[in-house]
């Protein structure tokens, strides 16, 4: 998998962070996007970045795995993200529309 150029990486990161902030992106999709931002396969990201088993990452991204919070944090920390509890979407504060 080819690593995007720096400008594309910055755009992809911004898209990731905005999608997470809005609640449009779930944790599985975010994990996949983080990997793609770095241009890495599941195996490479799992071993070199998150220091976890490639099987754990693969199963999580495919919706069949249930990693521990510590493992989720290992996957998220390279992007400065923290695994946290959020209220249900209906209870989240909405950003006011620009006037």
Backbone atoms as SQL, in Angstrom:
CREATE TABLE atoms (id INTEGER PRIMARY KEY, chain TEXT, resi INTEGER, resn TEXT, atom TEXT, x REAL, y REAL, z REAL);
INSERT INTO atoms VALUES
  (1, 'A', 1, 'UNK', 'N', 0.848, -1.167, 0.000),
  (2, 'A', 1, 'UNK', 'CA', 0.000, 0.000, 0.000),
  (3, 'A', 1, 'UNK', 'C', 0.898, 1.235, 0.000),
  (4, 'A', 2, 'UNK', 'N', 0.613, 2.167, -0.877),
  (5, 'A', 2, 'UNK', 'CA', 1.443, 3.358, -1.027),
  (6, 'A', 2, 'UNK', 'C', 1.042, 4.430, -0.008),
  (7, 'A', 3, 'UNK', 'N', 2.042, 5.033, 0.595),
  (8, 'A', 3, 'UNK', 'CA', 1.811, 6.113, 1.559),
  (9, 'A', 3, 'UNK', 'C', 1.442, 7.389, 0.808),
  (10, 'A', 4, 'UNK', 'N', 0.366, 8.070, 1.226),
  (11, 'A', 4, 'UNK', 'CA', -0.015, 9.318, 0.558),
  (12, 'A', 4, 'UNK', 'C', 1.060, 10.397, 0.749),
  (13, 'A', 5, 'UNK', 'N', 1.061, 11.390, -0.141),
  (14, 'A', 5, 'UNK', 'CA', 2.005, 12.490, 0.016),
  (15, 'A', 5, 'UNK', 'C', 1.582, 13.327, 1.233),
  (16, 'A', 6, 'UNK', 'N', 2.479, 14.181, 1.756),
  (17, 'A', 6, 'UNK', 'CA', 2.188, 14.936, 2.985),
  (18, 'A', 6, 'UNK', 'C', 0.906, 15.774, 2.927),
  (19, 'A', 7, 'UNK', 'N', 0.623, 16.391, 1.802),
  (20, 'A', 7, 'UNK', 'CA', -0.598, 17.191, 1.698),
  (21, 'A', 7, 'UNK', 'C', -1.839, 16.306, 1.783),
  (22, 'A', 8, 'UNK', 'N', -1.800, 15.169, 1.112),
  (23, 'A', 8, 'UNK', 'CA', -2.924, 14.249, 1.144),
  (24, 'A', 8, 'UNK', 'C', -3.086, 13.665, 2.548),
  (25, 'A', 9, 'UNK', 'N', -1.969, 13.380, 3.215),
  (26, 'A', 9, 'UNK', 'CA', -2.039, 12.865, 4.582),
  (27, 'A', 9, 'UNK', 'C', -2.706, 13.883, 5.496),
  (28, 'A', 10, 'UNK', 'N', -2.341, 15.157, 5.353),
  (29, 'A', 10, 'UNK', 'CA', -2.934, 16.212, 6.179),
  (30, 'A', 10, 'UNK', 'C', -4.430, 16.319, 5.922),
  (31, 'A', 11, 'UNK', 'N', -4.832, 16.223, 4.664),
  (32, 'A', 11, 'UNK', 'CA', -6.251, 16.293, 4.318),
  (33, 'A', 11, 'UNK', 'C', -6.998, 15.103, 4.914),
  (34, 'A', 12, 'UNK', 'N', -6.404, 13.925, 4.809),
  (35, 'A', 12, 'UNK', 'CA', -7.028, 12.713, 5.335),
  (36, 'A', 12, 'UNK', 'C', -7.161, 12.769, 6.865),
  (37, 'A', 13, 'UNK', 'N', -6.132, 13.304, 7.543),
  (38, 'A', 13, 'UNK', 'CA', -6.192, 13.443, 9.003),
  (39, 'A', 13, 'UNK', 'C', -7.301, 14.399, 9.403),
  (40, 'A', 14, 'UNK', 'N', -7.390, 15.520, 8.691),
  (41, 'A', 14, 'UNK', 'CA', -8.428, 16.496, 8.992),
  (42, 'A', 14, 'UNK', 'C', -9.812, 15.864, 8.817),
  (43, 'A', 15, 'UNK', 'N', -9.984, 15.114, 7.748),
  (44, 'A', 15, 'UNK', 'CA', -11.249, 14.414, 7.489),
  (45, 'A', 15, 'UNK', 'C', -11.557, 13.420, 8.606),
  (46, 'A', 16, 'UNK', 'N', -10.542, 12.693, 9.049),
  (47, 'A', 16, 'UNK', 'CA', -10.704, 11.731, 10.138),
  (48, 'A', 16, 'UNK', 'C', -11.140, 12.426, 11.416),
  (49, 'A', 17, 'UNK', 'N', -10.409, 13.460, 11.825),
  (50, 'A', 17, 'UNK', 'CA', -10.711, 14.153, 13.073),
  (51, 'A', 17, 'UNK', 'C', -12.085, 14.812, 13.026),
  (52, 'A', 18, 'UNK', 'N', -12.438, 15.409, 11.914),
  (53, 'A', 18, 'UNK', 'CA', -13.738, 16.048, 11.769),
  (54, 'A', 18, 'UNK', 'C', -14.861, 15.005, 11.818),
  (55, 'A', 19, 'UNK', 'N', -14.669, 13.895, 11.124),
  (56, 'A', 19, 'UNK', 'CA', -15.663, 12.831, 11.148),
  (57, 'A', 19, 'UNK', 'C', -15.871, 12.261, 12.538),
  (58, 'A', 20, 'UNK', 'N', -14.783, 12.119, 13.291),
  (59, 'A', 20, 'UNK', 'CA', -14.898, 11.631, 14.669),
  (60, 'A', 20, 'UNK', 'C', -15.600, 12.659, 15.547),
  (61, 'A', 21, 'UNK', 'N', -15.235, 13.927, 15.392),
  (62, 'A', 21, 'UNK', 'CA', -15.828, 14.988, 16.203),
  (63, 'A', 21, 'UNK', 'C', -17.333, 15.101, 15.966),
  (64, 'A', 22, 'UNK', 'N', -17.747, 14.896, 14.744),
  (65, 'A', 22, 'UNK', 'CA', -19.169, 14.981, 14.408),
  (66, 'A', 22, 'UNK', 'C', -19.926, 13.697, 14.739),
  (67, 'A', 23, 'UNK', 'N', -19.204, 12.629, 14.991),
  (68, 'A', 23, 'UNK', 'CA', -19.843, 11.347, 15.239),
  (69, 'A', 23, 'UNK', 'C', -20.226, 10.619, 13.962),
  (70, 'A', 24, 'UNK', 'N', -19.679, 11.064, 12.833),
  (71, 'A', 24, 'UNK', 'CA', -19.986, 10.441, 11.545),
  (72, 'A', 24, 'UNK', 'C', -19.169, 9.177, 11.294),
  (73, 'A', 25, 'UNK', 'N', -18.067, 9.026, 12.019),
  (74, 'A', 25, 'UNK', 'CA', -17.163, 7.896, 11.817),
  (75, 'A', 25, 'UNK', 'C', -17.094, 7.087, 13.106),
  (76, 'A', 26, 'UNK', 'N', -17.276, 5.791, 12.981),
  (77, 'A', 26, 'UNK', 'CA', -17.160, 4.905, 14.127),
  (78, 'A', 26, 'UNK', 'C', -15.710, 4.474, 14.323),
  (79, 'A', 27, 'UNK', 'N', -15.477, 3.785, 15.403),
  (80, 'A', 27, 'UNK', 'CA', -14.106, 3.410, 15.769),
  (81, 'A', 27, 'UNK', 'C', -13.483, 2.425, 14.776),
  (82, 'A', 28, 'UNK', 'N', -14.261, 1.532, 14.207),
  (83, 'A', 28, 'UNK', 'CA', -13.709, 0.589, 13.228),
  (84, 'A', 28, 'UNK', 'C', -13.273, 1.313, 11.962),
  (85, 'A', 29, 'UNK', 'N', -14.148, 2.186, 11.469),
  (86, 'A', 29, 'UNK', 'CA', -13.808, 2.945, 10.265),
  (87, 'A', 29, 'UNK', 'C', -12.625, 3.877, 10.538),
  (88, 'A', 30, 'UNK', 'N', -12.583, 4.471, 11.709),
  (89, 'A', 30, 'UNK', 'CA', -11.473, 5.359, 12.063),
  (90, 'A', 30, 'UNK', 'C', -10.147, 4.597, 12.062),
  (91, 'A', 31, 'UNK', 'N', -10.173, 3.389, 12.584),
  (92, 'A', 31, 'UNK', 'CA', -8.960, 2.574, 12.615),
  (93, 'A', 31, 'UNK', 'C', -8.474, 2.282, 11.200),
  (94, 'A', 32, 'UNK', 'N', -9.392, 1.933, 10.332),
  (95, 'A', 32, 'UNK', 'CA', -9.051, 1.671, 8.934),
  (96, 'A', 32, 'UNK', 'C', -8.480, 2.925, 8.271),
  (97, 'A', 33, 'UNK', 'N', -9.097, 4.078, 8.552),
  (98, 'A', 33, 'UNK', 'CA', -8.620, 5.328, 7.959),
  (99, 'A', 33, 'UNK', 'C', -7.225, 5.691, 8.469),
  (100, 'A', 34, 'UNK', 'N', -6.956, 5.481, 9.745),
  (101, 'A', 34, 'UNK', 'CA', -5.634, 5.779, 10.288),
  (102, 'A', 34, 'UNK', 'C', -4.567, 4.967, 9.567),
  (103, 'A', 35, 'UNK', 'N', -4.880, 3.716, 9.344),
  (104, 'A', 35, 'UNK', 'CA', -3.955, 2.833, 8.640),
  (105, 'A', 35, 'UNK', 'C', -3.692, 3.326, 7.228),
  (106, 'A', 36, 'UNK', 'N', -4.752, 3.737, 6.551),
  (107, 'A', 36, 'UNK', 'CA', -4.621, 4.207, 5.166),
  (108, 'A', 36, 'UNK', 'C', -3.874, 5.530, 5.087),
  (109, 'A', 37, 'UNK', 'N', -4.035, 6.380, 6.087),
  (110, 'A', 37, 'UNK', 'CA', -3.290, 7.640, 6.134),
  (111, 'A', 37, 'UNK', 'C', -1.795, 7.351, 6.127),
  (112, 'A', 38, 'UNK', 'N', -1.402, 6.311, 6.824),
  (113, 'A', 38, 'UNK', 'CA', 0.011, 5.928, 6.874),
  (114, 'A', 38, 'UNK', 'C', 0.416, 5.036, 5.710),
  (115, 'A', 39, 'UNK', 'N', -0.553, 4.647, 4.890),
  (116, 'A', 39, 'UNK', 'CA', -0.258, 3.797, 3.742),
  (117, 'A', 39, 'UNK', 'C', 0.213, 2.414, 4.137),
  (118, 'A', 40, 'UNK', 'N', -0.409, 1.860, 5.186),
  (119, 'A', 40, 'UNK', 'CA', 0.036, 0.570, 5.709),
  (120, 'A', 40, 'UNK', 'C', -1.042, -0.499, 5.588),
  (121, 'A', 41, 'UNK', 'N', -0.587, -1.723, 5.433),
  (122, 'A', 41, 'UNK', 'CA', -1.485, -2.874, 5.475),
  (123, 'A', 41, 'UNK', 'C', -1.876, -3.124, 6.932),
  (124, 'A', 42, 'UNK', 'N', -2.866, -3.977, 7.135),
  (125, 'A', 42, 'UNK', 'CA', -3.246, -4.343, 8.498),
  (126, 'A', 42, 'UNK', 'C', -2.063, -4.940, 9.251),
  (127, 'A', 43, 'UNK', 'N', -1.355, -5.820, 8.580),
  (128, 'A', 43, 'UNK', 'CA', -0.222, -6.498, 9.220),
  (129, 'A', 43, 'UNK', 'C', 0.850, -5.495, 9.643),
  (130, 'A', 44, 'UNK', 'N', 1.191, -4.573, 8.768),
  (131, 'A', 44, 'UNK', 'CA', 2.238, -3.594, 9.073),
  (132, 'A', 44, 'UNK', 'C', 1.805, -2.661, 10.202),
  (133, 'A', 45, 'UNK', 'N', 0.573, -2.149, 10.140),
  (134, 'A', 45, 'UNK', 'CA', 0.087, -1.234, 11.182),
  (135, 'A', 45, 'UNK', 'C', 0.040, -1.944, 12.529),
  (136, 'A', 46, 'UNK', 'N', -0.463, -3.165, 12.523),
  (137, 'A', 46, 'UNK', 'CA', -0.574, -3.922, 13.769),
  (138, 'A', 46, 'UNK', 'C', 0.792, -4.135, 14.409),
  (139, 'A', 47, 'UNK', 'N', 1.753, -4.584, 13.611),
  (140, 'A', 47, 'UNK', 'CA', 3.070, -4.912, 14.154),
  (141, 'A', 47, 'UNK', 'C', 3.920, -3.681, 14.453),
  (142, 'A', 48, 'UNK', 'N', 4.020, -2.766, 13.480),
  (143, 'A', 48, 'UNK', 'CA', 4.962, -1.646, 13.608),
  (144, 'A', 48, 'UNK', 'C', 4.418, -0.446, 14.367),
  (145, 'A', 49, 'UNK', 'N', 3.132, -0.208, 14.306),
  (146, 'A', 49, 'UNK', 'CA', 2.578, 0.997, 14.911),
  (147, 'A', 49, 'UNK', 'C', 1.870, 0.692, 16.231),
  (148, 'A', 50, 'UNK', 'N', 0.946, -0.250, 16.205),
  (149, 'A', 50, 'UNK', 'CA', 0.133, -0.525, 17.386),
  (150, 'A', 50, 'UNK', 'C', 0.730, -1.581, 18.307),
  (151, 'A', 51, 'UNK', 'N', 1.696, -2.340, 17.816),
  (152, 'A', 51, 'UNK', 'CA', 2.322, -3.403, 18.598),
  (153, 'A', 51, 'UNK', 'C', 1.284, -4.402, 19.117),
  (154, 'A', 52, 'UNK', 'N', 0.434, -4.855, 18.169),
  (155, 'A', 52, 'UNK', 'CA', -0.578, -5.854, 18.484),
  (156, 'A', 52, 'UNK', 'C', -0.530, -6.945, 17.418),
  (157, 'A', 53, 'UNK', 'N', -1.273, -7.984, 17.633),
  (158, 'A', 53, 'UNK', 'CA', -1.345, -9.070, 16.667),
  (159, 'A', 53, 'UNK', 'C', -2.118, -8.617, 15.424),
  (160, 'A', 54, 'UNK', 'N', -1.622, -8.919, 14.234),
  (161, 'A', 54, 'UNK', 'CA', -2.364, -8.578, 13.014),
  (162, 'A', 54, 'UNK', 'C', -3.769, -9.186, 13.003),
  (163, 'A', 55, 'UNK', 'N', -3.929, -10.357, 13.590),
  (164, 'A', 55, 'UNK', 'CA', -5.243, -10.999, 13.649),
  (165, 'A', 55, 'UNK', 'C', -6.231, -10.149, 14.439),
  (166, 'A', 56, 'UNK', 'N', -5.782, -9.561, 15.533),
  (167, 'A', 56, 'UNK', 'CA', -6.660, -8.719, 16.355),
  (168, 'A', 56, 'UNK', 'C', -7.139, -7.515, 15.549),
  (169, 'A', 57, 'UNK', 'N', -6.236, -6.878, 14.839),
  (170, 'A', 57, 'UNK', 'CA', -6.612, -5.718, 14.025),
  (171, 'A', 57, 'UNK', 'C', -7.555, -6.119, 12.904),
  (172, 'A', 58, 'UNK', 'N', -7.241, -7.199, 12.226),
  (173, 'A', 58, 'UNK', 'CA', -8.078, -7.670, 11.129),
  (174, 'A', 58, 'UNK', 'C', -9.496, -7.983, 11.605),
  (175, 'A', 59, 'UNK', 'N', -9.609, -8.724, 12.682),
  (176, 'A', 59, 'UNK', 'CA', -10.923, -9.078, 13.206),
  (177, 'A', 59, 'UNK', 'C', -11.692, -7.843, 13.658),
  (178, 'A', 60, 'UNK', 'N', -11.001, -6.888, 14.261),
  (179, 'A', 60, 'UNK', 'CA', -11.675, -5.670, 14.706),
  (180, 'A', 60, 'UNK', 'C', -12.197, -4.872, 13.514),
  (181, 'A', 61, 'UNK', 'N', -11.348, -4.642, 12.525),
  (182, 'A', 61, 'UNK', 'CA', -11.770, -3.877, 11.350),
  (183, 'A', 61, 'UNK', 'C', -12.913, -4.560, 10.608),
  (184, 'A', 62, 'UNK', 'N', -12.934, -5.882, 10.624),
  (185, 'A', 62, 'UNK', 'CA', -13.971, -6.634, 9.910),
  (186, 'A', 62, 'UNK', 'C', -15.237, -6.850, 10.742),
  (187, 'A', 63, 'UNK', 'N', -15.238, -6.354, 11.962),
  (188, 'A', 63, 'UNK', 'CA', -16.438, -6.432, 12.788),
  (189, 'A', 63, 'UNK', 'C', -16.625, -7.713, 13.561),
  (190, 'A', 64, 'UNK', 'N', -15.619, -8.571, 13.584),
  (191, 'A', 64, 'UNK', 'CA', -15.767, -9.831, 14.310),
  (192, 'A', 64, 'UNK', 'C', -14.972, -9.855, 15.607),
  (193, 'A', 65, 'UNK', 'N', -14.068, -8.908, 15.796),
  (194, 'A', 65, 'UNK', 'CA', -13.223, -8.885, 16.984),
  (195, 'A', 65, 'UNK', 'C', -13.750, -7.943, 18.048),
  (196, 'A', 66, 'UNK', 'N', -13.315, -8.180, 19.263),
  (197, 'A', 66, 'UNK', 'CA', -13.718, -7.369, 20.397),
  (198, 'A', 66, 'UNK', 'C', -12.487, -7.121, 21.273),
  (199, 'A', 67, 'UNK', 'N', -11.601, -6.209, 20.834),
  (200, 'A', 67, 'UNK', 'CA', -10.361, -5.986, 21.582),
  (201, 'A', 67, 'UNK', 'C', -10.601, -5.286, 22.922),
  (202, 'A', 68, 'UNK', 'N', -9.632, -5.395, 23.788),
  (203, 'A', 68, 'UNK', 'CA', -9.703, -4.723, 25.086),
  (204, 'A', 68, 'UNK', 'C', -9.538, -3.218, 24.889),
  (205, 'A', 69, 'UNK', 'N', -9.889, -2.456, 25.916),
  (206, 'A', 69, 'UNK', 'CA', -9.691, -1.004, 25.850),
  (207, 'A', 69, 'UNK', 'C', -8.207, -0.666, 25.675),
  (208, 'A', 70, 'UNK', 'N', -7.345, -1.428, 26.318),
  (209, 'A', 70, 'UNK', 'CA', -5.903, -1.187, 26.189),
  (210, 'A', 70, 'UNK', 'C', -5.449, -1.384, 24.742),
  (211, 'A', 71, 'UNK', 'N', -5.976, -2.392, 24.078),
  (212, 'A', 71, 'UNK', 'CA', -5.619, -2.635, 22.679),
  (213, 'A', 71, 'UNK', 'C', -6.175, -1.533, 21.785),
  (214, 'A', 72, 'UNK', 'N', -7.407, -1.111, 22.038),
  (215, 'A', 72, 'UNK', 'CA', -7.979, -0.009, 21.268),
  (216, 'A', 72, 'UNK', 'C', -7.124, 1.248, 21.424),
  (217, 'A', 73, 'UNK', 'N', -6.645, 1.495, 22.628),
  (218, 'A', 73, 'UNK', 'CA', -5.810, 2.675, 22.864),
  (219, 'A', 73, 'UNK', 'C', -4.493, 2.572, 22.100),
  (220, 'A', 74, 'UNK', 'N', -3.934, 1.383, 22.016),
  (221, 'A', 74, 'UNK', 'CA', -2.700, 1.189, 21.234),
  (222, 'A', 74, 'UNK', 'C', -2.930, 1.522, 19.766),
  (223, 'A', 75, 'UNK', 'N', -4.110, 1.185, 19.261),
  (224, 'A', 75, 'UNK', 'CA', -4.421, 1.455, 17.860),
  (225, 'A', 75, 'UNK', 'C', -4.638, 2.950, 17.621),
  (226, 'A', 76, 'UNK', 'N', -5.176, 3.643, 18.606),
  (227, 'A', 76, 'UNK', 'CA', -5.539, 5.053, 18.445),
  (228, 'A', 76, 'UNK', 'C', -4.428, 6.035, 18.799),
  (229, 'A', 77, 'UNK', 'N', -3.561, 5.669, 19.705),
  (230, 'A', 77, 'UNK', 'CA', -2.578, 6.620, 20.241),
  (231, 'A', 77, 'UNK', 'C', -1.625, 7.223, 19.211),
  (232, 'A', 78, 'UNK', 'N', -1.233, 6.525, 18.137),
  (233, 'A', 78, 'UNK', 'CA', -0.338, 7.167, 17.178),
  (234, 'A', 78, 'UNK', 'C', -0.942, 8.424, 16.521),
  (235, 'A', 79, 'UNK', 'N', -2.259, 8.561, 16.602),
  (236, 'A', 79, 'UNK', 'CA', -2.922, 9.728, 16.036),
  (237, 'A', 79, 'UNK', 'C', -3.379, 10.698, 17.111),
  (238, 'A', 80, 'UNK', 'N', -2.890, 10.502, 18.332),
  (239, 'A', 80, 'UNK', 'CA', -3.243, 11.394, 19.427),
  (240, 'A', 80, 'UNK', 'C', -4.679, 11.237, 19.898),
  (241, 'A', 81, 'UNK', 'N', -5.294, 10.116, 19.566),
  (242, 'A', 81, 'UNK', 'CA', -6.684, 9.880, 19.952),
  (243, 'A', 81, 'UNK', 'C', -6.747, 9.079, 21.239),
  (244, 'A', 82, 'UNK', 'N', -7.822, 9.269, 21.971),
  (245, 'A', 82, 'UNK', 'CA', -8.052, 8.532, 23.203),
  (246, 'A', 82, 'UNK', 'C', -9.356, 7.776, 23.081),
  (247, 'A', 83, 'UNK', 'N', -9.384, 6.574, 23.616),
  (248, 'A', 83, 'UNK', 'CA', -10.602, 5.790, 23.643),
  (249, 'A', 83, 'UNK', 'C', -11.404, 6.297, 24.836),
  (250, 'A', 84, 'UNK', 'N', -12.656, 6.660, 24.578),
  (251, 'A', 84, 'UNK', 'CA', -13.464, 7.271, 25.629),
  (252, 'A', 84, 'UNK', 'C', -14.918, 6.870, 25.485),
  (253, 'A', 85, 'UNK', 'N', -15.676, 7.120, 26.511),
  (254, 'A', 85, 'UNK', 'CA', -17.113, 6.880, 26.461),
  (255, 'A', 85, 'UNK', 'C', -17.788, 8.165, 26.011),
  (256, 'A', 86, 'UNK', 'N', -18.745, 8.045, 25.115),
  (257, 'A', 86, 'UNK', 'CA', -19.514, 9.186, 24.641),
  (258, 'A', 86, 'UNK', 'C', -20.984, 8.951, 24.951),
  (259, 'A', 87, 'UNK', 'N', -21.719, 10.032, 25.156),
  (260, 'A', 87, 'UNK', 'CA', -23.156, 9.843, 25.357),
  (261, 'A', 87, 'UNK', 'C', -23.807, 9.419, 24.047),
  (262, 'A', 88, 'UNK', 'N', -25.020, 8.896, 24.102),
  (263, 'A', 88, 'UNK', 'CA', -25.715, 8.541, 22.855),
  (264, 'A', 88, 'UNK', 'C', -25.797, 9.757, 21.939),
  (265, 'A', 89, 'UNK', 'N', -25.859, 9.494, 20.663),
  (266, 'A', 89, 'UNK', 'CA', -25.833, 10.583, 19.674),
  (267, 'A', 89, 'UNK', 'C', -26.884, 11.648, 19.958),
  (268, 'A', 90, 'UNK', 'N', -28.068, 11.250, 20.383),
  (269, 'A', 90, 'UNK', 'CA', -29.134, 12.218, 20.650),
  (270, 'A', 90, 'UNK', 'C', -28.773, 13.185, 21.784),
  (271, 'A', 91, 'UNK', 'N', -27.843, 12.787, 22.631),
  (272, 'A', 91, 'UNK', 'CA', -27.449, 13.632, 23.757),
  (273, 'A', 91, 'UNK', 'C', -26.219, 14.480, 23.472),
  (274, 'A', 92, 'UNK', 'N', -25.566, 14.277, 22.351),
  (275, 'A', 92, 'UNK', 'CA', -24.356, 15.051, 22.041),
  (276, 'A', 92, 'UNK', 'C', -24.718, 16.472, 21.673),
  (277, 'A', 93, 'UNK', 'N', -23.868, 17.374, 22.073),
  (278, 'A', 93, 'UNK', 'CA', -24.072, 18.784, 21.768),
  (279, 'A', 93, 'UNK', 'C', -23.777, 19.024, 20.301),
  (280, 'A', 94, 'UNK', 'N', -24.637, 19.762, 19.661),
  (281, 'A', 94, 'UNK', 'CA', -24.462, 20.085, 18.239),
  (282, 'A', 94, 'UNK', 'C', -23.808, 21.441, 18.112),
  (283, 'A', 95, 'UNK', 'N', -22.903, 21.554, 17.172),
  (284, 'A', 95, 'UNK', 'CA', -22.245, 22.826, 16.889),
  (285, 'A', 95, 'UNK', 'C', -23.277, 23.748, 16.253),
  (286, 'A', 96, 'UNK', 'N', -23.393, 24.991, 16.753),
  (287, 'A', 96, 'UNK', 'CA', -24.369, 25.901, 16.148),
  (288, 'A', 96, 'UNK', 'C', -24.042, 26.193, 14.694),
  (289, 'A', 97, 'UNK', 'N', -25.077, 26.356, 13.892),
  (290, 'A', 97, 'UNK', 'CA', -24.889, 26.674, 12.470),
  (291, 'A', 97, 'UNK', 'C', -24.284, 28.061, 12.327),
  (292, 'A', 98, 'UNK', 'N', -23.418, 28.210, 11.335),
  (293, 'A', 98, 'UNK', 'CA', -22.836, 29.529, 11.069),
  (294, 'A', 98, 'UNK', 'C', -23.906, 30.459, 10.538),
  (295, 'A', 99, 'UNK', 'N', -23.935, 31.670, 11.046),
  (296, 'A', 99, 'UNK', 'CA', -24.909, 32.658, 10.568),
  (297, 'A', 99, 'UNK', 'C', -24.330, 33.522, 9.483);
